[in-house]
Amino acid sequence: MYTYRLVLLGFGAVGQGFARLLRDKADDLRVRYQFGAQIVGVYTRRASLFDPTGLDTSALLHAAQGGGLSAYPGSPKLRRDLDAAAMIAHPEADTLILATPTDLADPGPAVAQVKRAFQAGKNVITVNKAPIATAYPELSALAKDAGLFFGYEGVVMGGTPAVRLAQEALAGSRISEIRGVINGTTNYMLSRMEAGASYAEALAEAQAKGYAETDPTADVEGYDAAGKLIILIALLFGQTLRLDQMDCHGITEIGPQAIAEASAAGERWKLIASARLTDGKVEASVKPIRLPLSDPLAGVEGIMNAVTYVTEEMGGVTLTGAGAGGVPTGFAVLSDLLALHRKRLAGAG
């Protein structure tokens, strides 16, 4: 059995969801997989906690849900003075979990943190999309050269294994096209609008339920879906695309008449992210499309996400699941850790 010693940068919904899974599943993971993991450090903009003997997960969660991590109780070896760089490089940690918010407009800090971790000999698992969307070729090469693990399952569809399906289960096939409903906020809104709600009512409901931010621009204008599509293009087609190279439109112009016309025709509006590889060139877009009800993506309701990979060998392969949320995305982190563990065991064997 091996116990991984983790540093978390960011401790919001995803970091807390992961910590909760790690605590609640500890016995099962030890018995089934001979796997253990211990959080030794947590860094946020407001607090820094590092204890080489391990932080108490229940106390971490209690503090985070109460007065903040500064309320975490002291212990003989607890340090509260380490900055992010020092925590990443600390010799008592072996894996960085990057769970900070994504900022595609300023990816530099997140990319630098991943590089720093690799330079310090640490494995990296990220749910921050910026390093994958903007610097994947460079970072993956650094990880490979250093013999380190680079995990990023949670950057596209939360805990639903969209990346692992394409890279591992479909290994050997040739994927020529990606089509997906990969933004839960807009999918929820379109589902509510089809049920009779206006755009404003659907947005207000999504915000009340925590599916949409106070400023919903990234979701409703298609930018979030575009960012995820850029990641899939980088991972599966090996090409780097910018947002301004993509036809990107959101759902703000869809009204009751458009919804009714689609319904009368036996169709349904979905915000579709799509990319096609033809003769080495990628054509990509994010835009609302009327889909026939027979299309697998048309049946994806509420905040659920789905992606279809079109392969030369099998045609379309569609995966559906939860695309966001603290616990589902925290599960993606756990899934990556277990993938790291399997590789470690295979190397030891």
C-alpha positions in Angstrom: 0.0 0.0 0.0 1.2 3.5 -0.8 -0.1 6.7 0.7 -0.1 9.8 -1.5 0.7 13.1 0.1 -1.4 15.8 -1.4 -1.2 19.6 -1.7 -4.5 21.3 -2.7 -4.4 24.8 -4.3 -8.0 26.0 -3.9 -10.5 24.7 -1.5 -13.9 25.7 -2.9 -16.7 23.4 -3.9 -14.4 21.0 -5.9 -11.7 20.8 -3.3 -14.2 20.2 -0.5 -16.1 17.6 -2.6 -12.8 15.8 -3.1 -11.9 16.0 0.5 -15.3 14.6 1.5 -14.9 11.6 -0.9 -11.4 11.0 0.4 -12.6 10.9 4.0 -15.8 8.8 3.4 -14.2 6.3 1.0 -10.8 5.8 2.9 -11.5 2.3 4.2 -13.0 1.1 0.9 -10.2 2.5 -1.1 -7.6 0.9 1.2 -9.3 -2.6 1.0 -10.1 -2.6 -2.7 -7.1 -0.9 -4.2 -4.4 -0.8 -1.4 -4.6 3.0 -1.9 -4.2 5.7 0.6 -4.1 9.5 0.4 -3.4 12.2 2.9 -3.9 16.0 2.5 -0.8 17.6 3.9 -1.4 21.1 2.6 -4.2 23.5 1.5 -3.6 26.9 0.1 -6.2 29.6 -0.7 -6.0 33.3 -1.2 -7.1 33.7 2.5 -5.4 30.9 4.3 -2.4 28.5 4.2 -2.2 25.2 6.1 0.6 22.7 6.0 1.2 19.8 8.3 3.6 17.0 7.2 1.8 14.6 9.5 -1.5 15.2 7.6 -4.4 17.6 8.0 -7.6 16.3 9.6 -10.1 16.2 6.7 -13.2 16.5 8.9 -11.7 19.5 10.7 -10.8 21.0 7.3 -14.3 20.6 6.0 -15.8 22.0 9.3 -13.5 25.0 9.1 -14.3 25.7 5.5 -18.0 25.5 6.0 -17.8 27.7 9.1 -15.5 30.6 9.7 -12.9 29.7 7.0 -9.7 27.7 7.0 -8.1 30.2 9.5 -10.4 28.5 12.1 -8.6 25.2 11.5 -7.2 24.1 14.9 -3.5 24.2 15.6 -1.2 21.2 16.0 2.5 20.8 16.8 3.8 20.8 13.2 1.1 22.9 11.6 2.4 25.8 9.5 0.3 28.8 8.4 3.0 30.8 6.6 3.8 28.9 3.4 3.0 30.5 0.1 1.8 28.5 -2.9 5.2 28.1 -4.4 6.8 26.9 -1.1 3.9 24.5 -0.6 4.2 23.0 -4.1 7.9 22.5 -3.7 7.8 21.1 -0.1 9.6 17.7 0.1 6.8 16.2 2.3 4.3 16.4 -0.6 4.3 14.3 -3.8 1.2 15.4 -5.7 -0.4 18.8 -6.5 -4.2 19.1 -6.9 -4.9 22.3 -8.8 -8.5 23.2 -7.9 -8.3 27.0 -8.3 -10.9 28.9 -10.5 -10.2 28.9 -14.2 -9.2 32.2 -15.8 -8.7 31.7 -19.6 -8.0 35.4 -19.9 -5.0 35.1 -17.6 -3.8 31.5 -17.6 -0.2 32.4 -16.7 -0.4 31.8 -12.9 -2.0 28.4 -13.2 0.4 27.3 -16.0 3.3 28.4 -13.8 2.1 26.4 -10.8 1.9 23.2 -12.9 5.4 23.8 -14.3 6.7 24.5 -10.8 5.3 21.2 -9.6 6.9 19.2 -12.4 10.2 21.0 -11.8 9.9 19.9 -8.1 9.2 16.3 -9.0 5.5 16.3 -8.2 2.6 14.7 -9.9 -0.1 17.1 -11.0 -3.9 16.7 -11.2 -5.8 19.8 -12.4 -9.5 20.7 -12.6 -8.4 24.2 -13.6 -9.0 24.3 -17.3 -6.4 27.0 -18.2 -3.3 24.8 -18.2 -4.9 22.3 -20.6 -6.6 24.8 -22.8 -3.5 27.0 -23.3 -0.4 25.0 -22.7 -1.1 21.3 -22.9 1.6 20.2 -25.4 4.4 21.9 -23.3 3.1 20.6 -20.0 2.5 17.1 -21.1 6.0 17.0 -22.5 7.4 18.2 -19.2 5.5 15.5 -17.3 6.7 12.8 -19.7 10.3 13.9 -19.6 10.2 13.9 -15.8 8.4 10.6 -15.6 5.5 12.2 -13.7 1.7 11.8 -13.8 -0.5 14.6 -15.3 -4.2 14.1 -14.7 -7.0 16.3 -16.1 -10.1 14.2 -16.2 -12.2 16.9 -14.4 -11.6 19.7 -16.9 -14.4 18.8 -19.4 -17.4 17.0 -17.9 -16.7 16.9 -14.2 -16.7 13.3 -12.9 -18.1 11.9 -16.1 -15.0 10.3 -17.8 -15.2 12.1 -21.2 -11.4 12.4 -21.5 -10.6 8.8 -20.3 -13.2 7.4 -22.7 -11.6 9.0 -25.6 -7.9 8.5 -24.7 -8.1 5.0 -23.2 -11.3 3.2 -23.9 -11.3 4.4 -27.6 -7.5 4.0 -27.9 -6.8 2.6 -31.4 -9.8 4.2 -33.0 -9.6 7.3 -35.0 -11.9 10.1 -33.8 -12.9 12.4 -36.6 -15.6 14.5 -34.9 -16.6 15.7 -31.4 -20.2 16.8 -30.7 -21.4 17.7 -27.2 -23.7 19.3 -24.8 -21.0 20.4 -22.4 -22.5 23.3 -20.5 -25.0 22.3 -17.8 -26.3 25.9 -17.2 -27.6 26.4 -20.7 -28.9 22.9 -21.0 -30.9 23.4 -17.9 -32.2 26.7 -19.2 -33.2 25.3 -22.6 -35.0 22.4 -20.8 -37.0 24.9 -18.6 -37.8 27.0 -21.7 -39.1 24.0 -23.5 -41.4 23.4 -20.4 -42.8 26.9 -20.8 -40.4 29.3 -18.9 -39.2 32.4 -20.5 -35.5 33.0 -21.0 -35.4 35.4 -18.0 -37.4 33.0 -15.8 -35.1 30.1 -16.8 -32.0 32.2 -16.0 -33.4 33.3 -12.7 -34.1 29.7 -11.7 -30.6 28.6 -12.8 -29.1 31.3 -10.6 -31.3 30.5 -7.7 -30.2 26.8 -7.8 -26.6 27.7 -8.1 -26.2 26.5 -11.7 -25.5 30.0 -13.1 -23.3 32.7 -11.7 -24.6 36.2 -10.9 -22.9 37.2 -14.2 -23.9 34.3 -16.5 -22.1 35.6 -19.6 -19.6 32.8 -19.8 -22.4 30.2 -19.9 -25.1 31.9 -21.9 -22.8 33.3 -24.6 -21.1 29.9 -25.1 -17.7 30.8 -23.8 -17.6 28.0 -21.2 -18.5 25.4 -23.7 -15.9 26.8 -26.1 -13.2 26.5 -23.5 -14.0 22.9 -22.9 -14.1 22.2 -26.7 -10.7 23.8 -27.0 -9.4 21.4 -24.4 -10.9 18.4 -26.3 -9.4 19.6 -29.5 -5.9 19.9 -27.9 -6.2 16.5 -26.2 -7.7 14.5 -29.1 -6.6 16.3 -32.3 -3.3 17.7 -31.0 -4.1 21.2 -32.2 -4.2 24.5 -30.2 -7.2 26.7 -31.1 -8.1 30.1 -29.8 -11.6 31.3 -29.0 -11.4 33.9 -31.8 -10.8 31.1 -34.3 -14.1 29.5 -33.4 -17.7 30.4 -34.4 -19.2 30.9 -31.0 -22.8 31.9 -30.2 -24.9 31.4 -27.1 -28.6 31.0 -26.3 -29.5 34.6 -25.6 -31.5 35.0 -28.9 -33.7 31.9 -28.4 -37.2 32.9 -27.5 -40.6 31.2 -27.1 -41.4 31.2 -30.8 -38.1 29.4 -31.7 -38.8 26.9 -28.9 -42.3 26.3 -30.2 -41.3 26.0 -33.8 -38.7 23.3 -32.9 -41.2 21.4 -30.8 -43.8 21.4 -33.6 -41.2 19.9 -35.9 -40.3 17.2 -33.5 -37.0 18.8 -32.6 -35.2 20.3 -29.6 -32.8 23.2 -29.2 -29.4 22.3 -27.7 -26.2 24.4 -27.4 -23.8 22.1 -29.3 -20.1 22.3 -29.2 -18.6 20.6 -32.2 -15.2 20.0 -33.9 -14.4 18.1 -37.0 -11.0 17.1 -38.2 -10.7 17.0 -42.0 -7.4 16.6 -43.8 -5.5 17.8 -40.7 -7.6 20.9 -40.3 -10.1 21.5 -37.5 -13.4 23.3 -37.9 -15.0 24.1 -34.6 -18.1 25.9 -33.4 -20.4 26.4 -30.4 -23.9 27.4 -31.3 -27.6 26.5 -30.7 -28.8 23.8 -33.0 -32.2 22.2 -33.5 -31.7 18.5 -33.1 -34.2 15.7 -34.0 -35.4 13.8 -31.0 -33.7 10.7 -32.4 -30.3 12.3 -31.8 -28.7 11.0 -28.5 -27.8 14.6 -27.6 -31.4 15.7 -27.8 -32.4 13.6 -24.9 -29.9 15.2 -22.5 -32.0 17.1 -19.9 -31.4 19.5 -17.1 -27.8 20.0 -16.0 -26.7 16.8 -17.5 -23.9 16.8 -20.1 -23.1 14.5 -23.0 -20.5 14.1 -25.7 -20.5 12.0 -28.9 -17.2 10.9 -30.4 -17.6 10.0 -34.1 -15.1 7.2 -34.9 -14.2 5.7 -38.3 -14.6 2.2 -36.8 -17.8 2.3 -34.8 -19.6 5.5 -35.8 -20.8 7.6 -32.9 -20.1 6.7 -29.3 -22.1 8.8 -26.7 -21.4 9.3 -23.0 -23.8 11.0 -20.7 -23.4 12.1 -17.1 -23.2 14.9 -14.5 -21.0 17.7 -15.9 -20.4 19.8 -12.9 -20.7 20.1 -9.1 -18.3 19.8 -6.2 -18.7 16.1 -5.6 -18.8 14.9 -9.2 -15.7 17.0 -10.1 -14.1 15.9 -6.9 -14.6 12.4 -8.0 -12.7 13.2 -11.2 -9.7 14.1 -9.0 -10.1 10.8 -7.1 -10.3 8.9 -10.5 -7.1 10.5 -11.6 -5.4 9.6 -8.3 -6.4 6.0 -8.8 -5.1 6.1 -12.4 -1.8 7.4 -10.9 -1.9 4.5 -8.4 -2.5 1.9 -11.1 0.5 3.2 -13.0 2.7 3.1 -9.9 1.6 -0.5 -9.2 2.3 -1.5 -12.8 5.8 0.1 -12.6 6.5 -1.7 -9.3 5.4 -5.0 -10.9 
